[in-house]
């Protein structure tokens, strides 16, 4: 059996950038190492896909393993269809050297119903292109596709007791969106196959496309020519403006002309870089520190965001605080004391978290955090979900001050 040249993932990469597609196919070892966050996202997608299978119980898995044996998966899918299997999970199809793995296939007399499962909370253009490619492969094999739907997470679902899959997931038919894309899918498949049959890598420079729809897996590979202290390090500058400079040949900070119009923040960055000395606004820092109310608390939260809510009264992707660290300085000359909380696994941590935190921070004194929006939002969410603590939480929130301000406003800036 012939091997495939394209897959759903490589097709999407080709839509982003032909060079991305070529690198992914022939220079996979040059790909940037996956971050722990990216690994967690991939794992989350797999877990959500398995959970969604319970919406269609009694199915049989065709593509097994990680990665699966595609030849075996294609053979198994064909056998299951011929044996009148009603539900197939991870069904494999190949047409015109394009491989497509359908998450869930429900066989009906009037035709197959295809379901693609996504762990996100909405349908994107990328998901429609993904679905359109699957439809292209499956329909061209002669199988009648009655409907094509995307199953995704309902972010308004609130868990109350046992998980309700019918409420957790939203199923939306995208057939009417997929059908008009078939001509462009065919054209792109043929275009990408020609790209992959060439011996030379496409000559495509970096640009805004490197971030859309996802950050390219070869981001660093394609940026080997970008020096340290480049225009891409300008904080707050729009991406479009950075690439406008890049295309003008202004790449490093040294390339920026003396009189080039920049905003105040970027001018400051450039001035500090050129001087090689940090900027210290002693007056501003002194003003920031002039109104300290002891005892001082230095507080930091850690959270996790399960796609599928684990606890009652929580939503998909709600940030659940499970750990805090608080340093307490009772007066100017005292040593800092450390307090911390770490939740037990498998138990809703929010009540114990907030009870413990309120006990430690009770009374008066400034509470410092870095980026107060994060901690305040988490505290307000707990107040919403556990209103018995709302009054105490409100008092705590009123005492919070943001350590990010001196750095955000460049009271101190180092090159």
C-alpha positions in Angstrom: 0.0 0.0 0.0 1.4 3.4 -1.0 2.3 5.8 1.8 0.7 9.2 2.2 2.3 12.4 1.1 -0.1 14.7 3.0 -2.1 14.6 6.2 -4.5 16.9 8.0 -1.7 18.5 10.0 0.7 18.9 7.1 -2.2 20.3 4.9 -2.8 23.0 7.6 0.9 23.8 7.7 0.9 24.2 4.0 -1.9 26.7 4.1 0.2 28.7 6.6 3.4 28.5 4.6 4.8 26.2 2.0 8.2 26.3 3.6 6.6 25.1 6.9 5.1 22.2 5.1 8.5 21.3 3.4 10.4 21.5 6.7 7.9 19.5 8.5 8.0 16.7 5.9 11.8 16.6 5.2 13.6 18.4 8.1 11.5 17.3 11.1 14.6 17.2 13.2 15.0 21.0 12.9 11.7 21.6 14.5 11.7 23.7 17.7 11.4 21.6 20.9 7.9 21.4 22.2 7.3 23.4 25.4 5.7 21.7 28.4 2.6 23.9 27.6 2.4 22.6 24.0 2.7 19.0 25.2 -0.1 19.6 27.7 -2.3 21.1 25.0 -1.7 18.0 22.7 -2.5 15.7 25.6 -5.6 17.7 26.4 -6.8 17.3 22.9 -6.3 13.6 23.0 -8.2 13.3 26.3 -11.1 15.4 25.1 -11.3 13.3 22.0 -11.5 10.1 24.0 -14.2 11.6 26.3 -16.3 12.7 23.3 -16.4 9.1 22.1 -18.8 8.4 25.0 -21.4 10.4 23.1 -21.4 7.5 20.6 -20.9 4.4 22.7 -20.1 1.0 21.4 -17.6 2.1 18.7 -14.5 0.3 17.6 -11.0 2.0 17.3 -9.4 1.7 13.9 -6.2 3.6 14.3 -4.3 2.5 17.4 -1.0 3.4 18.8 0.9 6.7 19.1 1.7 7.2 16.4 -0.6 4.6 14.8 0.3 2.2 12.1 -1.5 3.9 9.3 -1.4 1.0 6.9 -3.0 -1.2 9.5 -5.5 1.6 10.4 -6.6 1.9 6.7 -7.0 -1.8 6.5 -8.9 -2.0 9.8 -11.2 0.8 8.8 -12.2 -0.9 5.5 -12.9 -4.1 7.4 -15.1 -2.4 9.9 -17.1 -0.6 7.2 -17.5 -3.9 5.3 -18.7 -5.6 8.4 -21.4 -3.0 9.0 -19.9 -1.5 12.1 -22.1 1.2 13.4 -19.5 3.5 15.1 -15.8 3.8 14.3 -13.3 5.8 16.3 -10.2 7.1 14.6 -11.2 5.9 11.2 -8.5 6.1 8.6 -9.0 7.0 4.9 -6.6 7.8 2.1 -7.2 9.3 -1.3 -4.8 10.9 -3.8 -1.9 10.4 -1.3 -3.7 12.3 1.4 -4.4 10.6 4.7 -7.3 11.6 6.9 -8.1 10.2 10.4 -11.7 11.0 11.3 -12.3 11.1 15.1 -15.8 9.5 15.0 -17.7 8.0 12.1 -21.3 6.9 12.6 -22.6 4.7 9.8 -26.2 5.2 8.8 -28.3 3.8 5.9 -28.6 7.3 4.4 -24.8 7.9 4.6 -21.9 8.4 7.1 -22.0 11.1 9.7 -18.5 12.4 10.5 -17.6 14.1 13.7 -14.3 16.0 14.4 -13.6 16.7 18.0 -11.8 19.8 19.2 -10.8 20.8 22.7 -11.4 24.5 22.0 -14.6 26.5 22.7 -15.4 27.7 19.2 -15.0 26.8 15.5 -12.1 28.5 13.7 -11.3 28.8 10.0 -8.5 26.3 10.6 -11.0 23.7 11.8 -13.2 24.3 8.7 -10.2 23.7 6.5 -9.4 20.6 8.5 -13.0 19.3 8.1 -13.0 20.2 4.4 -9.9 18.1 3.7 -11.4 15.1 5.5 -14.6 15.5 3.4 -12.5 15.7 0.3 -10.7 12.4 1.1 -13.7 10.5 2.3 -16.2 11.6 -0.3 -13.7 10.9 -3.2 -13.4 7.3 -2.0 -17.1 6.9 -2.9 -18.5 7.0 0.6 -21.6 9.1 0.9 -21.2 11.7 3.7 -24.6 12.6 5.1 -23.3 15.2 7.5 -20.0 16.6 8.9 -20.0 18.1 12.4 -17.5 19.6 14.7 -17.8 18.8 18.4 -16.3 21.4 20.7 -16.4 22.5 24.3 -19.3 24.6 25.6 -17.6 27.2 27.8 -20.9 28.1 29.5 -21.3 24.7 31.0 -21.2 24.6 34.8 -20.6 21.3 36.4 -23.3 20.2 38.9 -22.6 16.7 40.1 -21.8 14.0 37.5 -20.4 15.2 34.2 -23.1 15.8 31.6 -21.5 15.2 28.2 -24.5 16.4 26.3 -24.2 19.8 28.0 -20.3 19.9 28.1 -20.0 19.4 24.3 -21.6 21.4 21.5 -22.1 19.6 18.2 -22.4 21.8 15.2 -22.8 20.8 11.5 -20.3 22.4 9.2 -21.3 20.6 6.0 -22.6 23.8 4.4 -19.3 25.5 5.1 -17.2 22.5 4.0 -18.9 21.9 0.6 -17.9 25.3 -1.0 -14.3 24.7 0.0 -13.9 21.5 -2.0 -12.5 23.2 -5.1 -9.8 25.1 -3.1 -9.0 21.9 -1.2 -8.3 20.0 -4.4 -6.2 22.9 -5.8 -4.2 23.2 -2.6 -3.6 19.4 -2.4 -2.2 19.4 -5.9 -0.1 22.5 -5.1 1.4 21.1 -1.9 2.2 17.8 -3.6 4.2 19.7 -6.2 6.0 21.6 -3.4 6.9 18.3 -1.7 8.1 16.7 -5.0 10.7 19.4 -5.5 14.3 19.0 -4.3 14.6 22.6 -3.3 13.0 24.1 -0.2 10.6 27.0 -0.9 12.3 30.4 -0.5 9.9 32.2 1.8 11.0 34.9 4.2 9.7 35.3 7.8 6.6 37.4 8.2 3.2 37.8 10.0 2.2 34.4 8.6 4.7 32.7 11.0 2.2 33.3 13.8 -1.1 32.4 12.1 -3.0 30.3 12.7 -0.4 29.0 15.1 3.2 29.8 15.8 5.3 27.9 13.3 7.1 24.8 14.6 10.3 26.0 12.8 10.1 29.6 14.2 13.7 29.6 15.5 15.1 27.7 12.5 13.8 30.5 10.2 15.1 33.2 12.5 18.8 32.2 12.7 19.7 35.4 10.9 18.0 37.6 13.5 20.6 39.1 15.9 20.1 39.7 19.6 18.7 43.1 20.4 16.6 43.2 17.3 13.6 45.3 16.3 11.5 42.3 17.3 12.4 43.1 20.9 10.6 46.4 20.9 8.0 46.2 23.6 4.4 47.2 22.7 5.2 47.7 19.0 2.6 46.1 16.7 3.8 43.0 14.8 2.9 44.6 11.5 5.1 47.6 12.3 8.0 45.3 13.3 7.8 43.5 9.9 7.5 46.8 8.1 10.9 47.7 9.7 12.3 44.3 8.8 11.3 44.6 5.2 13.1 48.0 5.1 16.3 46.3 6.2 16.1 47.6 9.7 16.7 44.5 11.8 19.0 45.1 14.7 18.8 48.0 17.1 22.0 49.2 15.5 20.2 49.5 12.2 17.6 52.0 13.5 18.5 55.5 12.2 19.0 58.2 14.8 16.0 60.2 13.8 13.6 57.3 13.1 10.2 58.1 14.6 9.4 55.8 17.5 7.1 56.1 20.4 8.4 57.2 23.8 8.7 53.6 25.2 10.7 52.3 22.2 12.9 55.4 22.2 13.7 54.7 25.8 14.6 51.1 24.9 16.9 52.2 22.2 18.5 54.9 24.3 19.3 52.4 27.1 20.6 49.9 24.5 22.9 52.5 23.0 24.2 53.7 26.3 24.7 50.3 27.7 23.5 51.5 31.1 20.3 50.8 32.9 17.7 53.5 33.4 16.8 54.2 37.0 14.2 56.8 37.8 15.0 57.2 41.5 12.3 59.8 42.1 9.5 57.6 40.6 10.7 54.5 42.5 10.9 56.5 45.7 7.3 57.8 45.2 6.1 54.3 44.6 7.7 53.0 47.8 6.8 56.1 49.9 3.4 55.0 51.0 4.0 51.5 52.4 1.6 50.2 55.0 3.1 47.5 57.2 2.9 44.6 57.5 3.8 43.9 53.9 2.6 40.7 52.1 4.2 39.5 48.9 1.7 37.1 47.3 1.7 34.8 44.2 -0.8 32.2 42.9 -0.5 29.1 40.7 -3.5 27.8 38.8 -4.5 25.1 36.4 -7.1 25.2 33.6 -8.8 21.8 32.9 -10.7 21.7 29.7 -13.2 19.4 31.3 -14.4 20.8 34.7 -13.3 18.5 37.5 -15.2 20.1 40.3 -18.8 21.2 41.1 -19.5 24.9 40.3 -16.7 25.2 37.8 -16.6 25.8 34.0 -14.4 24.5 31.2 -11.0 26.2 31.2 -11.7 28.0 34.5 -8.5 28.9 36.3 -8.4 26.9 39.5 -6.0 28.2 42.2 -4.2 25.3 43.8 -1.1 26.9 45.3 0.0 30.1 46.9 3.2 31.6 48.3 3.1 34.5 50.7 6.1 36.3 52.2 5.3 38.4 55.3 7.4 41.3 56.4 6.0 42.7 59.7 8.1 45.8 59.7 11.0 47.5 58.0 13.7 45.7 60.0 12.1 42.3 60.4 13.0 39.1 58.5 10.5 37.9 55.9 8.4 34.9 57.0 7.2 32.4 54.4 3.7 30.8 54.2 2.5 28.5 51.5 -0.4 26.3 50.5 -0.4 23.3 48.1 -3.6 21.5 47.4 -4.0 17.7 47.6 -4.6 16.1 44.1 -8.1 15.1 43.1 -9.9 17.4 45.6 -11.4 20.8 44.8 -8.8 23.1 46.3 -10.6 26.4 46.3 -12.3 26.4 49.7 -9.1 25.3 51.6 -7.1 27.7 49.4 -9.1 30.8 50.3 -9.7 29.9 53.9 -6.0 29.4 54.4 -5.1 32.6 52.5 -7.6 34.8 54.3 -6.2 33.6 57.6 -2.6 34.4 56.7 -3.4 37.8 55.2 -6.1 38.9 57.7 -6.0 42.4 59.0 -4.2 45.4 57.6 -1.1 46.0 55.4 -0.3 46.2 51.7 -0.4 43.0 49.6 2.0 43.1 46.7 1.6 41.0 43.6 3.1 41.1 40.1 0.3 41.8 37.6 -2.6 42.3 40.0 -5.2 41.6 37.3 -4.4 37.9 37.6 -4.7 37.5 41.3 -7.7 39.9 41.7 -9.6 38.0 39.0 -8.9 34.7 40.7 -10.1 36.1 44.0 -13.2 37.5 42.5 -14.0 34.2 40.9 -13.7 32.5 44.2 -16.0 35.1 45.7 -18.5 34.4 43.0 -18.4 30.7 43.4 -18.2 30.7 47.2 -20.1 33.9 48.3 -19.7 33.1 52.0 -16.1 34.5 51.6 -17.0 37.5 49.4 -16.8 40.2 52.1 -13.4 39.1 53.3 -12.1 38.7 49.8 -13.3 42.3 48.9 -11.3 43.6 51.8 -8.2 41.7 50.7 -8.5 42.9 47.1 -8.7 46.5 48.3 -5.2 46.2 49.8 -3.5 44.8 46.7 -0.8 46.8 45.0 1.0 45.9 41.7 4.8 45.4 41.6 4.6 45.4 37.9 4.1 49.2 37.7 7.7 50.2 38.2 8.8 47.9 35.4 5.8 48.5 33.1 6.3 52.3 33.4 10.1 51.9 33.0 11.0 53.3 36.4 13.8 50.8 36.0 14.9 49.4 32.7 18.0 47.4 31.9 19.2 46.5 28.3 
